Amino acid sequence: MKQIVIDPITRLEGHGKIHLFIKDDGSLENCYFQVPELRGFEKFCQGRPVEELCRITTRICGVCPDAHHMAAAKAADAVYGVTIPSAAFKLRSLLYDAFYAGDHTTHFFALGGPDFVCGPDAPAAERNILGVIAKVGLDAGKKVIAQRARGQRVIEIIGGKKVHPVTSLPGGLSKRISKAEQEEMIKIGDEMVEFSKFAVQVLNDIVLANKAYVDMILSDAYTHKTYNMGLVDANNKVNFYDGKVRVTGPDGKEHAKYEPKDYLEYVAEHVEPYSYLKYPYLKKVGWKGFVDGVDSGIYKATPLSRLNVADGMATPLAQAEYERYFETLTGDRTGKTPVHSTLATHWARIVELVYACESVAKMARDEEITSDKILNIPTSIVGEGVGIVEAPRGTLTHHYKTDQNGIVTEANLIVGTTNNNAPITMSIKKAAEGLIKKGSKITDGTLNRIEMAFRAYDPCFGCATHTLPGQMPLELIIHDVESGEIIESVRRN
Amino acid sequence: MRPFLVLCLGNEVLTDDAFGPLVASRLENRELGDDVELLFAPVAGFRLIELLSSRQSVLIVDAIKTGNAAPGTLHSFPAGALTPSNSLINSHQINLPTALELGRQLGETMPSDIQVLACEAEDIETLSETPTEAVGAAIDPAITLIEGWLSDKRQARVAKDSRQGPISA
C-alpha cells in the first residue's frame, strides 16, 4: 500500500497534511488529514478572570478574532447572568455582520474563488488573488480591498481597535458610538450592499455561467448527505450572532433546536487513535464512523449548513439569492430540500455575504445604536455560561465555569472548523476516490481538486501559531507503507 | 497619516511570538514623536495592505525562526530580501511580498521602504505569556535599534526636505 501526503494544503489558515493510503492496485484504501492546532488553550484559560477571556481568546485565531471575542463575551454575559442592553446587542450584531462582510469577501475572492475564477487546472502560482485580478480585472481587486477596509472600519468604530475588537465585556460594551460614526456606518453599509451585488455578478458570470463548473459542483465526488447545524433567529432565519442552534437531517427535517446552554445534550466528540483531532457528532444519533446518511451523527456547520437549517434570510436581496440558490440546486426554492454539494458552500457564502451587507446597512440606521445605555453592570454571578456564535467557518462554542469571584475553573471550546473535521475527512476521501485510479497520473490539477473539497469548508487550524519560516510549498509524497520508503515525491512551490 | 509606522506583529500568548507585542507595550510608554504611529497587530495577510498603505517608512518588528542563529539574535533586513517571518506569510497565504505587490497593482501607495527587525525565537508553540530568557533579553537592545531607525529616518527626511526647499503652508 502506498501513502500519499499532500503537505501542506495551500491557501488555508495554518498548514496541514492530507494522507492518502493507496493500495497496490492504485485504489484508495483510506484517508485522513492532519492539522496543527493550538492545543492546551482551554487549560491556559483556567485561573483567569472570565472577562479577560474576551481579549485573550482572540489570540486563538489571527483571522477571526472577532468571532472568539463575541463568543467569549456571550459566555461571560451568561456566567454573570446578565442580559445586555438592546443597544449593545445591536452594536455587537452590527460589528459581527461587518466582520462577516469582510471575511466572506476574502474567502470568495482570495481563497476559494481562485479555484473557479482561474480554474482548478490553472497552475498553483496563478490560483490566487493576483490570478483572480488578472482574470476579472484590476477593478475587482480594488473593490475587494475597499470592501475589506469597510468591514475593518466598522470593527474599529464599535470594537475600539483597528485590527481586532476589544470593547465587549460582561453586560455589554465599554464604548458608545457617536452620531457621526453612525452616519459613517450608514454610508459603509450602503456601499457594502453595492459590493455584494458585484460579488453576485462575479459568481454568475464566472462560476454559474460555466457549465463545467456547475457540473463539478453537483458531481457525486463532492456530495455528502450529512446533518447540518447553524444558528437561527426567532423566525428560523440565518443569524450569525445570536439565536438557537438548529440541526436538520440529510432529508431536511428538523432533528433538534436548542439553546446554546444545552449543547452538551446534543453534541459529543469522537476521538480517533491516529489523530489528536476531535470529531464532534450528534449524540442522539451516535458515532457510526466516517459515513453519511441519516443514521450517522456526523454533521456539517458551514455556510451551506446554515442555509440548509434556516427557513430563509432576514433581508430582501439575500432572501431572493437564497431562493435562486435552492431553486437551481434542488428545484425547491423554499429551501426545505437541503443542498449536499460541498462546493456549493462557495455559493452559500455569497448568499450570506449579501445578507451580512444588507444587515449592516439596516442596523446602522437603527436610532438606538447611539444610545448611552450600552452596559448592564453585573451584580451577581451564576458561575457557568455558554456563548455560541456562528464563526464564518462554523458554529463556535465557548463554555466557561468559574468560581464565585469569576475566576475560570474550566473552559471548553468547540471552534468552527472542528465541527467539520469528520465531513472534511469524508469529502477528501470521496474526491480522491473519484480522481485517483490505478495507473492514472497524479497531476497538479488532481491534487488541487482534492484540496478543493477541503477548501470549500474554509478551514482554519491553529492559525494563531505563526510558525514555519518561508513560503509553504505543496508537497506530494508517495510512500510504500510496507517499507516506509518514498517511492515518488512531487513538489510545487 | 503619520509618515513612520512601527508595526509590531506576533501573538502575546505563544512564548517567543510575544516579542513583537512586548516591544509594542514597551514603546507605548515612550515619547516616540508625532510623526510615528505605533501599532500592534496579531494579524497578517490582507490586513497588512490596509496598515501599510500610504506610509513613507515602515519598521516591522516580529519574531522569526531561521534556525541559523542563537535565540535572542536580532536580525535586521529590508523586506523583500527574504520571505521573513511566520506572521508575515500565514494569513490566507498572502505573504508580505504578495501583499505589497497586490497593494501596488491596486493603485495603493505602498511604502518602498520597509525594514524588518526580527528576533530569533526559540519557542513559538507553547502557550505562555513569558518569552524565553534569551528573547526577553533582546527587548531592550531592540528598543535602542528602533529609536535609532526612527532617528535615521527623520534625518533623511530633513535632508530631503531641505533639498526640496521649504513648503509654504
Contacts between the chains, C-beta under 8 A, distances in Angstrom:
chain1	res1	chain2	res2	distance
A	10	B	93	6.2
A	11	B	92	6.8
A	11	B	93	4.5
A	12	B	93	7.6
A	13	B	90	7.2
A	13	B	91	6.9
A	13	B	92	7.2
A	14	B	90	7.3
A	38	B	127	7.3
A	40	B	127	5.2
A	41	B	127	6.4
A	43	B	127	7.9
A	44	B	13	6.9
A	44	B	127	4.5
A	56	B	13	6.5
A	58	B	42	7.3
A	59	B	11	5.2
A	59	B	12	6.9
A	59	B	13	4.9
A	59	B	14	7.7
A	59	B	42	6.1
A	62	B	11	7.4
A	62	B	42	5.7
A	62	B	43	4.8
A	62	B	44	6.2
A	62	B	87	7.5
A	62	B	90	6.8
A	62	B	91	5.6
A	63	B	43	7.5
A	63	B	45	7.7
A	63	B	91	5.9
A	63	B	92	7.1
A	65	B	42	6.9
A	65	B	43	7.5
A	106	B	46	6.1
A	106	B	92	6.3
A	110	B	46	7.2
A	110	B	92	5.8
A	110	B	94	7.0
A	111	B	92	6.1
A	111	B	93	8.0
A	128	B	93	7.1
A	128	B	98	7.4
A	129	B	94	7.0
A	129	B	98	7.8
A	129	B	102	6.2
A	130	B	98	7.1
A	130	B	101	7.0
A	130	B	102	6.3
A	130	B	105	7.2
A	133	B	102	7.8
A	133	B	105	6.5
A	133	B	106	7.9
A	138	B	105	6.6
A	138	B	106	6.9
A	138	B	107	7.8
A	141	B	102	6.9
A	141	B	105	6.6
A	141	B	106	4.9
A	142	B	106	5.0
A	142	B	107	6.8
A	145	B	46	7.7
A	145	B	49	6.4
A	145	B	50	7.6
A	145	B	102	8.0
A	145	B	103	7.9
A	145	B	106	5.5
A	145	B	108	7.3
A	148	B	46	5.8
A	148	B	47	8.0
A	148	B	50	7.0
A	149	B	50	5.6
A	152	B	47	7.3
A	152	B	50	6.1
A	162	B	39	7.0
A	162	B	41	7.8
A	162	B	51	7.6
A	163	B	39	7.6
A	163	B	41	4.6
A	163	B	42	7.2
A	163	B	43	5.3
A	163	B	47	6.2
A	163	B	51	7.6
A	164	B	42	6.7
A	164	B	43	7.1
A	463	B	90	6.6
A	463	B	91	7.3
A	464	B	11	5.2
A	464	B	13	7.7
A	464	B	14	6.8
A	464	B	42	7.6
A	465	B	11	7.7
A	465	B	14	6.5
A	465	B	17	7.9
A	465	B	86	7.7
A	465	B	124	6.9
A	465	B	125	6.1
A	466	B	9	7.6
A	466	B	10	6.7
A	466	B	11	6.2
A	466	B	14	7.3
A	466	B	17	5.5
A	466	B	44	7.6
A	466	B	62	8.0
A	466	B	63	7.3
A	466	B	85	6.9
A	466	B	86	3.7
A	466	B	87	4.1
A	466	B	90	5.6
A	466	B	124	6.3
A	467	B	65	7.2
A	467	B	86	5.1
A	467	B	90	8.0
A	467	B	124	5.8
A	467	B	125	6.6
A	468	B	86	5.5
A	468	B	89	7.6
A	468	B	90	7.7
A	469	B	64	6.4
A	469	B	65	5.4
A	469	B	66	6.2
A	469	B	67	7.8
A	469	B	83	7.5
A	469	B	84	7.6
A	469	B	85	6.6
A	469	B	86	6.2
A	470	B	82	7.7
A	470	B	83	5.3
A	470	B	89	7.4
A	471	B	83	5.6
A	471	B	89	6.8
A	471	B	95	7.0
A	472	B	89	7.1
A	472	B	93	7.1
